[in-house]
Amino acid sequence: MCFFLIFRNFAAMTKRICLFLFACLFFISHLSAQMRWNSVYQEYIDQYKDLAIEEMLRYNIPASITLAQGIFESGAGRSELSVKGNNHFGIKCHGWAGRSVYHDDDARNECFRAYDNVLQSYEDHSKFLRYNVRYNSLFTLQRTDYRGWAQGLKACGYATNPRYADKLIELIELYKLYELDKATSYDKFMAKRGGYDKPVSQGMSLHPIKIYNKNYYIIARAGDTFKGIGEEIDISYRKIAKYNERDKHDVLHAGEIIYLKKKQKKADKVYKNRPHIVKAGESMYSIAQRYGIRLKSLYKKNHLSPDYQARVGDTLRVY
């Protein structure tokens, strides 16, 4: 009798352990299946969010939906279709009289629309939805109803992937793209850059453009030149060199900050009562670049002559 009780307790304990392990495995597999934050996706969002907002304000398509579709359909701008044909939304040639590229999709060697730049792709995507009877029902939805839009796109036959709507919703919620659907304005400089910028060499990714101290900048990569950056961003390389107080033929080093507009006379307001303490390896120029201010202004603020050399420990006003 005692042996039977021990055996029964052991069996019950084993069952509980098995159930616990099964639950753990299910939880782990569920987590692994969930989408995780991806820096490449974030760069795509930063590059094209203003273009998506511009399209939203013109055609009433949620910017969150446009960006999520762009990420999913183009592999964040790295797919063969987006690289060869600037096609970010997987739109096929149906009724298309423009350029085309061929790519294996549901069938081999299918015809897809090709564009001269990303702006044309975003514009065609907006018109494809707005003026196609198949998608009329979507425009009865609120612009902030991204779930309804995602599910509606799948129901209207935009994609064959059975999890298409779920994937779009996951992207929108992970990267908080729904916040863009409330926008009433956008950055015109960034929208233009997103629409027209293109890598100098095929296969190379665009330099992410960042904003600081009322200016735009990129981080130089190994092998960059002012001329190459100018060709990518469609700004005169002579102007870019001038904005950065450099000669247009200067050699650029990886990690350098390169501003795309004329720098400010003073640093951001947060540095109003926070002077800069010079550290080893810094120069007056590197300090000016760090705060996005003109070198001449940095000398003037601190009543220094142009031949002054920064010394470790010196205190400099930047605002």
C-alpha positions in Angstrom: 0.0 0.0 0.0 2.8 2.4 0.9 4.6 1.5 -2.4 1.4 2.2 -4.3 1.0 5.7 -2.7 4.6 6.5 -3.5 4.2 5.4 -7.1 1.0 7.4 -7.5 2.6 10.6 -6.0 5.6 10.1 -8.3 3.4 9.7 -11.3 1.4 12.8 -10.4 4.6 14.8 -9.9 6.0 13.6 -13.2 2.8 14.7 -15.0 3.0 18.2 -13.4 6.6 18.5 -14.5 5.8 17.4 -18.0 2.9 19.9 -18.2 5.2 22.7 -16.8 7.9 21.9 -19.4 5.4 21.8 -22.2 4.1 25.2 -21.1 7.6 26.6 -21.0 8.4 25.3 -24.5 5.2 26.8 -25.9 6.0 30.1 -24.3 9.5 30.1 -25.7 8.4 29.2 -29.2 5.7 31.9 -29.0 8.4 34.5 -28.1 10.7 33.3 -30.8 7.9 33.6 -33.4 7.2 37.2 -32.3 8.9 40.0 -34.3 11.9 41.6 -32.7 13.3 45.2 -33.1 15.6 45.4 -36.1 18.0 48.4 -36.7 17.6 48.0 -40.5 13.9 48.4 -40.2 14.3 51.4 -38.0 16.6 53.0 -40.5 14.0 52.4 -43.2 11.4 54.1 -41.0 13.6 57.1 -40.3 14.4 57.4 -44.0 10.9 57.3 -45.4 8.5 58.3 -42.6 8.1 61.9 -43.8 7.4 60.6 -47.3 4.8 58.3 -45.9 3.2 61.1 -44.0 3.2 63.3 -47.1 1.4 60.6 -49.0 -1.1 60.1 -46.1 -2.0 63.8 -46.1 -2.6 63.7 -49.9 -4.4 60.3 -50.2 -5.7 59.6 -46.7 -3.8 56.3 -46.4 -2.4 55.7 -42.9 1.4 56.4 -42.9 1.7 53.4 -40.6 0.2 51.1 -43.2 2.4 52.5 -46.0 5.6 52.1 -44.0 4.7 48.6 -42.7 3.9 47.5 -46.3 7.1 49.1 -47.5 9.2 47.3 -44.9 7.5 43.9 -45.4 7.3 44.0 -49.2 10.8 45.4 -49.9 12.7 43.8 -47.0 13.3 47.4 -45.7 14.5 48.5 -49.2 16.9 45.7 -49.6 15.0 43.3 -51.8 15.9 42.6 -55.4 12.8 44.5 -56.6 13.5 47.6 -54.6 17.2 47.6 -55.5 16.7 47.0 -59.3 13.4 48.8 -59.8 12.8 51.0 -56.7 9.6 48.9 -56.2 8.9 49.0 -52.5 5.4 47.6 -52.5 5.5 44.5 -54.7 3.1 45.9 -57.3 2.9 43.9 -60.4 2.6 45.1 -64.0 -1.2 44.8 -64.4 -2.2 47.7 -66.7 1.3 49.2 -66.5 2.9 51.0 -69.5 6.1 52.0 -67.7 9.4 50.3 -67.1 9.4 46.8 -65.6 11.6 44.2 -63.9 11.0 40.5 -63.8 11.1 38.5 -60.6 10.0 35.0 -59.3 7.0 35.4 -57.0 3.8 33.3 -57.0 5.0 32.2 -60.4 8.3 32.3 -62.2 9.6 35.4 -63.9 6.6 37.6 -63.1 6.4 41.2 -64.3 6.7 44.0 -61.7 6.6 47.8 -62.0 9.9 49.7 -62.0 10.4 53.3 -61.1 13.1 56.0 -61.4 13.1 56.7 -57.7 11.4 55.8 -54.4 9.0 58.8 -54.6 7.4 57.3 -57.8 7.0 54.0 -56.0 5.3 55.6 -53.0 3.1 57.7 -55.2 2.1 54.8 -57.4 1.2 52.7 -54.3 -1.1 55.5 -53.1 -2.8 55.8 -56.4 -3.0 52.0 -56.7 -5.1 51.9 -53.5 -7.0 55.1 -53.9 -8.2 54.7 -57.4 -8.7 50.9 -57.6 -12.3 49.9 -57.0 -11.2 46.8 -55.2 -9.9 48.9 -52.3 -12.8 51.3 -52.0 -14.0 49.8 -48.7 -10.7 50.8 -47.0 -11.4 54.5 -47.4 -14.5 54.2 -45.2 -12.2 53.4 -42.3 -10.7 56.0 -40.0 -7.1 56.9 -40.8 -6.1 55.8 -37.3 -7.7 52.3 -37.7 -4.5 50.6 -38.7 -5.8 47.2 -37.7 -8.9 47.6 -40.0 -6.6 48.7 -42.8 -4.3 45.8 -42.4 -7.1 43.3 -42.3 -8.9 45.0 -45.2 -5.8 44.9 -47.4 -5.6 41.1 -46.9 -9.4 40.7 -47.4 -9.3 42.7 -50.6 -6.5 40.5 -52.0 -3.5 42.7 -51.8 -1.3 39.7 -50.8 -1.5 35.9 -50.7 0.4 35.5 -47.4 -2.2 34.2 -44.9 -0.5 36.2 -42.1 -0.2 39.4 -44.1 -2.4 41.5 -41.9 -0.8 40.1 -38.7 2.7 40.9 -40.0 1.7 44.5 -40.8 0.1 45.0 -37.4 3.1 43.5 -35.6 5.4 46.0 -37.4 3.1 48.9 -36.7 2.9 48.1 -33.0 6.6 47.1 -32.5 7.8 50.4 -34.1 4.9 52.5 -32.8 4.1 53.6 -36.4 0.5 54.3 -35.4 1.8 57.6 -33.8 2.5 58.8 -37.4 -1.2 58.5 -38.3 -2.0 61.6 -36.2 0.5 63.8 -38.0 -0.7 67.0 -39.6 2.6 68.1 -41.1 5.9 66.6 -42.2 9.6 67.5 -42.7 9.8 68.5 -46.4 13.6 68.1 -46.6 13.4 64.5 -45.3 10.5 63.7 -47.5 12.4 64.9 -50.6 15.5 63.0 -49.5 13.5 59.8 -49.0 11.9 60.2 -52.4 14.9 61.1 -54.5 18.1 59.9 -52.7 19.9 56.9 -54.2 23.1 55.1 -53.4 26.1 56.1 -55.6 26.9 52.4 -56.1 24.3 49.7 -56.6 24.0 47.4 -53.6 25.1 50.1 -51.2 22.7 51.3 -48.6 21.8 55.0 -48.2 23.4 57.0 -45.4 20.8 57.4 -42.6 20.1 61.1 -42.2 19.8 62.4 -38.7 18.6 65.7 -37.2 20.5 67.8 -34.7 20.6 71.5 -33.7 18.1 72.5 -36.5 20.3 70.8 -39.1 20.6 67.5 -40.9 23.7 65.3 -40.9 25.1 61.9 -41.9 28.0 59.9 -40.5 30.8 59.4 -43.0 31.8 55.8 -44.0 35.2 54.6 -45.1 35.8 55.7 -48.6 33.3 58.5 -48.6 34.0 61.7 -50.5 32.1 65.0 -50.6 31.4 64.3 -54.2 29.9 60.9 -53.5 27.7 62.2 -50.7 26.6 65.1 -52.9 25.5 62.6 -55.7 23.6 60.4 -53.2 21.8 63.3 -51.5 21.4 65.5 -54.6 23.1 68.5 -53.0 26.1 70.2 -54.5 29.2 68.6 -53.0 30.9 72.1 -53.0 28.0 73.3 -50.8 28.3 70.4 -48.4 32.1 71.0 -48.1 31.4 74.7 -47.4 28.7 73.9 -44.8 31.3 71.8 -43.0 34.0 74.4 -43.4 36.2 72.0 -45.4 37.8 71.9 -48.8 35.8 69.9 -51.4 38.7 67.6 -52.0 39.4 66.8 -48.3 39.7 63.1 -47.4 36.8 62.0 -45.1 37.3 59.5 -42.3 34.7 57.0 -41.1 32.7 58.3 -38.2 33.0 62.0 -39.2 29.8 64.1 -38.9 28.9 65.7 -42.2 26.2 68.4 -42.1 23.9 69.0 -45.0 23.0 72.6 -44.3 24.8 75.6 -43.0 25.5 75.2 -39.3 24.1 77.3 -36.5 25.9 80.0 -34.6 25.3 78.4 -31.2 24.6 74.9 -29.8 21.2 73.5 -28.8 19.5 75.4 -25.9 20.2 72.5 -23.5 23.8 73.7 -23.5 23.0 77.2 -22.4 24.7 76.8 -19.0 26.8 73.8 -19.9 30.2 74.7 -21.2 32.4 72.1 -23.0 35.5 70.8 -21.2 38.1 69.9 -23.8 39.2 66.3 -23.8 42.3 64.6 -25.2 42.3 64.3 -29.0 39.7 67.1 -29.5 40.3 70.2 -31.7 38.3 73.4 -32.1 36.9 72.0 -35.3 35.9 68.6 -33.9 34.1 70.5 -31.0 32.3 72.7 -33.5 31.2 69.7 -35.4 30.0 67.9 -32.3 27.6 70.7 -31.4 26.7 71.6 -35.0 28.0 75.2 -34.8 30.2 77.2 -37.0 33.9 77.2 -36.2 34.1 81.0 -36.5 31.3 81.3 -33.9 33.0 79.0 -31.5 36.1 81.2 -31.5 34.1 84.4 -31.3 32.0 83.2 -28.3 35.1 82.5 -26.4 37.1 85.6 -27.5 39.8 83.5 -29.0 42.0 84.2 -32.0 41.8 81.9 -35.0 45.3 80.5 -34.3 44.2 79.2 -30.8 44.7 75.5 -30.3 42.3 73.7 -27.9 44.1 72.4 -24.7 42.9 69.5 -22.5 40.8 70.9 -19.6 40.0 74.2 -21.3 36.4 75.4 -20.8 34.5 76.6 -23.9 31.1 78.2 -24.3 29.1 76.6 -27.0 25.7 78.3 -26.6 
